């Protein structure tokens, strides 16, 4: 069903629920639920509109009102949608979401889509075995639902079981050829079992419908790389990297899967003589000396490659060769002012040198309208805060929180901005959120302690300031 037909079915079901015809409502919505995982979100116009504009808080607030009013819509459906809403990155209230989805599944144990919601949430929360069981139950409850099979396949693929995943993806593609996510996930499984040519077809089909999924572009480049086409791999990656900034420079721990992918990329790009992308792969592995060597080799061939200069600046920064890193970053933004990661590296170097205002300007250049890198918006906010602009900092930090509700640094910096603005109750709430994610976050402890002094809550202040002091030892 098209999105328009799904919404039409939802309107019909909503009217039937309102007049007390629950059987008629469920029958009207059944085909929509089978073709669209989010069909139940369309039952309420306010929820549908809030989700379309990405306003997770408005979604949950509206569902709270619907649940408290005991209206005509089934409680299980409202709780299932609320559980999914709580999982959205802007909220990331995952423990509460799991409890809500489990409650919905108990209220309607025969609902395939609710069981699928629960299974995916369990899987992503780390309870993979329980998630796979719930997804298997969802598939048994409605064997003709294509997207449930696709979700099951993606969970198997992400568990390192690409061969059984392929069977689920093939079934999903037969049951519902219009569900395009089947193809991008199946491409990942096909790459994992060494079938890049088939993966390429899946990715081309997916990208014809959905162009804004960064992982698909990286997978497309991987397929070209596996087929030995370095030129196309390079072209695809450069297109992708203008929007997808990837992980933060010098980022934290990398998953075993990502390390394996980066190691394969480094090997293949080295074999193909694509030194710039080999250097980028070494950066993702944290092998900065190897990255610098590969990128220097690339720049010997193409001295004006802004991307290689930006990546070498990143490697040099990690190696502590700051003056050389600054020179490369400056050259990179001059040669390609539209490459966002070059501006991010320049901003990082400026912030390190203590020039917060210049860093904020560079981060603003990097954080274009479509940038979904939460770390970049957070760094922009921190630089603005350091430059004495707490109001503007809050705007950037709010964007970081929308993208990742569990970003402890973003919450702590928001707390600091609010504290400086005298909004002490809000500041303490932001510090609380940071500490709920990272209990030993020193800035959050220190900030909450200082905010508590302003609120004359001296017991909390003493505890937090003492804990912050301990962290410095």
C-alpha distance (Angstrom), angle and dihedral (degrees) to the residues before:
residue distance angle dihedral
X1 . . .
X2 3.80 . .
X3 3.83 119.2 .
X4 3.81 88.3 -104.9
X5 3.80 92.5 54.3
X6 3.81 90.8 46.6
X7 3.80 90.4 54.5
X8 3.81 90.8 46.2
X9 3.81 89.9 53.1
X10 3.81 89.4 48.3
X11 3.83 91.2 52.3
X12 3.79 90.5 50.4
X13 3.80 91.5 48.1
X14 3.81 91.8 47.1
X15 3.80 90.9 53.8
X16 3.81 91.2 48.1
X17 3.82 91.9 50.1
X18 3.83 89.6 49.4
X19 3.80 92.3 56.0
X20 3.80 92.2 45.9
X21 3.81 97.4 -104.8
X22 3.81 97.7 132.2
X23 3.80 94.5 161.9
X24 3.80 91.2 52.4
X25 3.80 91.5 46.7
X26 3.79 93.4 51.7
X27 3.79 91.3 47.0
X28 3.81 90.8 50.4
X29 3.79 93.3 50.8
X30 3.82 98.4 40.2
X31 3.84 96.6 87.8
X32 3.82 90.5 46.6
X33 3.81 92.7 50.5
X34 3.78 89.5 50.7
X35 3.81 93.0 54.0
X36 3.83 101.7 34.2
X37 3.83 124.0 42.4
X38 3.81 88.4 -155.7
X39 3.80 97.9 49.6
X40 3.81 92.6 113.8
X41 3.83 88.9 58.2
X42 3.82 88.1 64.7
X43 3.82 93.6 61.6
X44 3.79 91.8 86.0
X45 3.79 117.8 47.5
X46 3.82 95.0 -148.7
X47 3.82 92.2 50.7
X48 3.80 90.8 47.2
X49 3.81 92.8 50.5
X50 3.81 94.2 44.6
X51 3.81 91.9 50.0
X52 3.82 91.0 48.1
X53 3.81 90.7 57.0
X54 3.82 92.2 43.0
X55 3.82 96.0 -114.4
X56 3.81 101.9 149.5
X57 3.80 94.0 173.5
X58 3.80 92.1 54.6
X59 3.82 90.1 48.7
X60 3.80 93.0 54.5
X61 3.82 93.8 41.0
X62 3.81 91.0 53.4
X63 3.81 91.9 47.7
X64 3.81 90.0 49.7
X65 3.81 88.8 55.7
X66 3.80 92.2 47.3
X67 3.81 91.8 50.0
X68 3.80 92.9 48.7
X69 3.82 93.3 48.4
X70 3.83 94.3 55.6
X71 3.78 91.9 -140.7
X72 3.78 130.5 167.8
X73 3.82 100.1 -74.2
X74 3.84 116.8 96.3
X75 3.80 113.8 -96.9
X76 3.81 92.5 -136.2
X77 3.79 91.7 56.8
X78 3.80 93.2 48.3
X79 3.80 91.8 48.1
X80 3.81 92.3 48.1
X81 3.81 91.9 51.8
X82 3.81 90.4 44.2
X83 3.81 89.4 52.2
X84 3.79 90.9 53.0
X85 3.80 89.9 46.1
X86 3.79 91.1 54.2
X87 3.82 88.9 54.0
X88 3.82 93.2 58.2
X89 3.83 111.5 116.1
X90 3.82 93.9 -113.5
X91 3.82 90.2 62.3
X92 3.83 104.4 21.5
X93 3.83 90.5 -177.8
X94 3.78 89.5 155.1
X95 3.81 101.0 161.1
X96 3.80 91.3 51.9
X97 3.80 89.8 44.5
X98 3.81 92.3 55.2
X99 3.80 91.5 50.1
X100 3.82 90.8 50.3
X101 3.81 93.5 48.2
X102 3.81 91.9 47.0
X103 3.81 89.1 51.8
X104 3.81 90.8 50.0
X105 3.82 90.5 50.4
X106 3.82 90.5 51.5
X107 3.80 90.7 50.5
X108 3.82 92.1 51.0
X109 3.82 109.3 19.9
X110 3.80 90.7 168.3
X111 3.80 95.7 59.9
X112 3.79 112.4 109.6
X113 3.80 96.6 -165.8
X114 3.82 93.7 48.8
X115 3.81 90.0 50.1
X116 3.82 88.6 49.7
X117 3.82 91.4 51.0
X118 3.80 89.7 50.7
X119 3.80 92.5 46.3
X120 3.78 94.1 52.1
X121 3.81 92.0 46.6
X122 3.81 92.0 49.5
X123 3.79 90.9 48.1
X124 3.80 94.1 50.0
X125 3.81 91.6 46.1
X126 3.81 89.8 61.2
X127 3.81 97.3 -98.8
X128 3.77 91.1 113.8
X129 3.80 99.8 160.2
X130 3.81 92.2 51.0
X131 3.79 89.8 46.0
X132 3.80 92.5 53.3
X133 3.82 90.2 49.0
X134 3.82 91.5 52.7
X135 3.81 91.8 47.0
X136 3.82 90.5 49.9
X137 3.81 88.5 51.7
X138 3.81 90.0 50.6
X139 3.81 90.4 52.3
X140 3.82 91.1 50.2
X141 3.81 92.0 48.8
X142 3.81 91.7 54.9
X143 3.82 111.7 15.8
X144 3.83 90.8 175.9
X145 3.83 96.0 59.2
X146 3.80 108.6 106.8
X147 3.80 100.0 -168.1
X148 3.82 91.9 53.6
X149 3.82 88.7 56.2
X150 3.80 89.3 48.0
X151 3.82 92.0 51.7
X152 3.79 89.4 48.6
X153 3.81 90.3 50.3
X154 3.79 92.7 49.7
X155 3.81 91.1 51.3
X156 3.80 89.7 51.6
X157 3.82 91.4 47.0
X158 3.80 91.5 49.7
X159 3.82 88.4 49.5
X160 3.80 89.8 60.1
X161 3.82 94.7 -102.4
X162 3.81 103.3 116.9
X163 3.82 97.6 157.5
X164 3.83 97.8 59.6
X165 3.81 87.0 39.1
X166 3.81 89.9 60.1
X167 3.80 90.6 58.8
X168 3.81 90.8 55.3
X169 3.80 92.0 46.3
X170 3.80 92.2 49.8
X171 3.81 89.8 51.2
X172 3.81 90.8 47.4
X173 3.81 92.1 51.3
X174 3.81 90.7 52.2
X175 3.81 94.2 46.1
X176 3.81 96.8 44.9
X177 3.83 115.4 10.1
X178 3.82 90.4 176.0
X179 3.82 94.6 64.5
X180 3.81 96.0 95.8
X181 3.82 97.1 -172.5
X182 3.79 88.0 73.4
X183 3.80 89.2 69.2
X184 3.80 99.1 51.0
X185 3.81 92.0 46.5
X186 3.81 91.4 45.5
X187 3.81 88.3 51.1
X188 3.80 88.7 58.0
X189 3.80 90.6 52.2
X190 3.80 91.9 46.4
X191 3.80 91.1 51.4
X192 3.80 89.1 49.9
X193 3.82 91.8 56.2
X194 3.81 94.6 44.0
X195 3.82 101.1 -100.5
X196 3.82 102.1 126.1
X197 3.81 96.6 155.4
X198 3.81 92.1 58.0
X199 3.81 89.5 43.2
X200 3.80 88.7 54.4
X201 3.82 91.2 57.4
X202 3.81 91.6 49.7
X203 3.79 92.2 48.9
X204 3.79 93.4 48.6
X205 3.81 89.3 51.8
X206 3.81 92.1 48.6
X207 3.81 95.3 45.4
X208 3.80 91.4 50.8
X209 3.82 86.5 65.8
X210 3.82 104.0 27.7
X211 3.79 117.7 32.4
X212 3.81 100.7 166.5
X213 3.80 102.2 70.0
X214 3.84 106.7 104.9
X215 3.81 95.3 -162.6
X216 3.81 90.3 60.6
X217 3.80 91.8 57.1
X218 3.79 91.4 49.4
X219 3.80 89.6 48.9
X220 3.82 90.1 49.4
X221 3.79 89.6 53.0
X222 3.80 89.1 48.0
X223 3.81 90.5 53.2
X224 3.81 90.9 51.4
X225 3.81 89.8 45.6
X226 3.82 91.7 51.8
X227 3.80 88.7 50.3
X228 3.82 90.3 52.8
X229 3.82 96.2 -111.0
X230 3.82 101.2 134.1
X231 3.82 94.4 167.1
X232 3.80 94.1 57.7
X233 3.79 91.8 42.0
X234 3.81 89.0 53.5
X235 3.82 92.8 48.2
X236 3.81 93.2 49.4
X237 3.79 93.9 46.6
X238 3.80 92.5 49.8
X239 3.79 90.5 51.3
X240 3.80 91.0 48.6
X241 3.80 96.5 45.5
X242 3.80 93.0 58.9
X243 3.82 86.9 71.8
X244 3.78 104.9 19.5
X245 3.79 109.0 65.0
X246 3.79 92.1 179.2
X247 3.79 122.0 -154.4
X248 3.78 123.1 -10.4
X249 3.82 115.5 -86.3
X250 3.77 108.9 -90.6
X251 3.81 86.4 11.6
X252 3.76 126.4 -176.8
X253 3.76 131.5 -97.6
X254 3.80 118.6 -21.1
X255 3.80 121.6 -144.3
X256 3.79 119.2 -112.9
X257 3.81 89.3 -114.4
X258 3.82 92.9 52.9
X259 3.80 91.1 46.5
X260 3.79 90.4 52.4
X261 3.82 91.0 48.9
X262 3.80 92.1 49.1
X263 3.81 92.2 46.9
X264 3.81 90.8 51.9
X265 3.81 90.0 48.3
X266 3.82 91.7 50.6
X267 3.79 90.8 50.3
X268 3.81 95.7 46.1
X269 3.80 95.9 43.6
X270 3.80 89.7 49.0
X271 3.80 90.0 52.1
X272 3.83 89.8 49.3
X273 3.81 93.2 46.7
X274 3.82 92.3 -118.5
X275 3.80 94.8 141.4
X276 3.80 98.8 170.8
X277 3.80 92.7 57.8
X278 3.78 91.1 42.1
X279 3.80 86.7 56.3
X280 3.81 91.3 49.5
X281 3.81 89.7 51.6
X282 3.81 90.6 50.8
X283 3.82 88.2 51.7
X284 3.81 89.8 55.9
X285 3.81 88.1 51.2
X286 3.81 91.7 50.8
X287 3.83 90.8 -118.7
X288 3.78 95.2 136.5
X289 3.81 99.7 168.1
X290 3.82 90.7 51.4
X291 3.80 89.5 46.2
X292 3.81 91.9 51.7
X293 3.81 91.3 49.5
X294 3.82 93.8 49.4
X295 3.81 92.8 45.3
X296 3.80 92.1 48.4
X297 3.80 87.6 53.1
X298 3.83 89.7 50.6
X299 3.81 91.3 50.1
X300 3.79 91.8 50.8
X301 3.81 86.2 62.1
X302 3.84 97.4 37.6
X303 3.83 109.6 19.7
X304 3.82 92.3 179.2
X305 3.81 96.9 54.7
X306 3.82 100.5 127.9
X307 3.77 92.3 -169.0
X308 3.80 93.8 55.3
X309 3.81 88.9 47.2
X310 3.81 91.9 52.1
X311 3.79 92.6 48.3
X312 3.80 91.6 46.3
X313 3.81 88.6 51.3
X314 3.80 87.4 55.0
X315 3.80 91.7 50.0
X316 3.81 92.4 46.3
X317 3.81 90.7 49.8
X318 3.81 89.9 53.7
X319 3.82 89.2 48.6
X320 3.81 91.4 51.8
X321 3.82 95.1 -114.2
X322 3.78 92.9 132.3
X323 3.81 102.4 165.3
X324 3.82 91.5 52.3
X325 3.82 90.5 45.8
X326 3.82 91.0 52.8
X327 3.81 91.5 50.6
X328 3.82 92.3 50.4
X329 3.82 93.5 46.3
X330 3.81 91.7 49.5
X331 3.81 91.0 49.8
X332 3.82 91.4 47.2
X333 3.82 95.9 55.0
X334 3.80 90.4 44.5
X335 3.81 93.0 52.2
X336 3.82 96.3 41.8
X337 3.82 113.2 16.2
X338 3.83 90.1 176.0
X339 3.83 95.9 62.3
X340 3.83 103.7 101.5
X341 3.79 98.8 -164.0
X342 3.81 90.4 58.3
X343 3.82 89.2 57.9
X344 3.80 90.4 46.2
X345 3.81 91.4 54.3
X346 3.79 91.0 46.1
X347 3.81 89.9 50.4
X348 3.78 91.5 49.6
X349 3.81 90.7 52.5
X350 3.81 91.8 47.3
X351 3.80 91.5 49.5
X352 3.79 89.7 49.1
X353 3.81 88.7 53.5
X354 3.82 90.2 52.9
X355 3.82 97.8 -108.1
X356 3.81 98.2 128.5
X357 3.82 95.8 167.9
X358 3.80 93.2 53.6
X359 3.81 90.2 44.6
X360 3.80 90.8 52.4
X361 3.81 90.1 52.4
X362 3.81 91.4 50.5
X363 3.81 93.1 47.2
X364 3.82 88.9 49.3
X365 3.82 89.3 54.6
X366 3.80 89.7 50.4
X367 3.81 94.6 45.9
X368 3.79 99.1 69.9
X369 3.82 123.0 174.1
X370 3.80 95.1 -83.8
X371 3.80 98.8 41.2
X372 3.81 111.9 129.5
X373 3.82 97.8 180.0
X374 3.80 104.2 121.2
X375 3.81 91.6 -166.5
X376 3.81 91.5 59.3
X377 3.81 94.4 52.3
X378 3.81 88.9 46.4
X379 3.81 92.6 51.0
X380 3.80 89.5 47.7
X381 3.80 89.2 52.8
X382 3.80 93.1 47.8
X383 3.81 91.3 50.1
X384 3.81 90.8 50.6
X385 3.79 89.2 48.8
X386 3.81 90.7 51.4
X387 3.81 88.6 48.1
X388 3.82 90.0 57.4
X389 3.82 97.8 -104.5
X390 3.83 105.2 119.4
X391 3.82 95.7 161.8
X392 3.79 93.5 55.7
X393 3.80 89.1 41.5
X394 3.81 90.3 58.3
X395 3.80 91.1 56.2
X396 3.82 93.1 54.0
X397 3.81 92.6 42.6
X398 3.81 91.7 50.2
X399 3.80 88.6 56.4
X400 3.82 89.9 51.7
X401 3.81 89.7 51.6
X402 3.81 91.7 49.5
X403 3.79 88.7 56.0
X404 3.81 95.3 42.9
X405 3.79 118.2 14.6
X406 3.81 90.9 -172.0
X407 3.81 97.2 56.7
X408 3.81 99.6 126.4
X409 3.82 95.8 -170.0
X410 3.81 91.6 53.1
X411 3.81 91.2 52.7
X412 3.81 92.5 46.1
X413 3.82 92.3 49.7
X414 3.82 89.5 46.8
X415 3.78 88.5 53.0
X416 3.79 89.8 51.9
X417 3.82 92.1 49.7
X418 3.81 91.3 48.9
X419 3.81 91.6 47.1
X420 3.80 90.9 53.2
X421 3.80 88.9 50.7
X422 3.80 90.3 53.0
X423 3.82 94.2 -113.3
X424 3.78 92.7 132.1
X425 3.81 100.6 165.4
X426 3.81 91.3 52.1
X427 3.79 90.2 44.2
X428 3.80 91.9 54.3
X429 3.82 90.3 48.7
X430 3.82 90.1 52.8
X431 3.81 91.7 48.2
X432 3.82 89.1 48.4
X433 3.80 89.9 54.0
X434 3.81 91.5 50.0
X435 3.80 90.8 50.1
X436 3.81 92.2 47.5
X437 3.82 87.0 60.5
X438 3.81 97.8 36.3
X439 3.84 111.2 18.8
X440 3.82 93.4 -169.3
X441 3.81 96.7 48.5
X442 3.81 101.4 142.6
X443 3.82 98.5 -159.3
X444 3.81 91.2 49.2
X445 3.83 91.0 49.9
X446 3.78 92.2 47.5
X447 3.80 94.1 44.3
X448 3.79 94.0 47.4
X449 3.78 89.3 49.5
X450 3.81 91.5 52.9
X451 3.82 91.9 44.8
X452 3.80 89.3 51.2
X453 3.82 89.8 55.8
X454 3.81 88.5 55.9
X455 3.81 89.2 50.2
X456 3.83 90.1 46.6
X457 3.81 90.7 -120.1
X458 3.78 94.2 139.4
X459 3.83 98.1 169.7
X460 3.82 92.6 58.8
X461 3.79 90.1 42.0
X462 3.79 93.3 53.8
X463 3.82 93.1 48.6
X464 3.79 94.9 47.5
X465 3.78 96.1 44.2
X466 3.80 90.3 48.8
X467 3.83 90.6 50.1
X468 3.81 91.0 48.5
X469 3.79 89.6 50.6
X470 3.81 91.3 51.0
X471 3.81 90.1 53.5
X472 3.80 89.9 58.3
X473 3.81 93.7 58.2
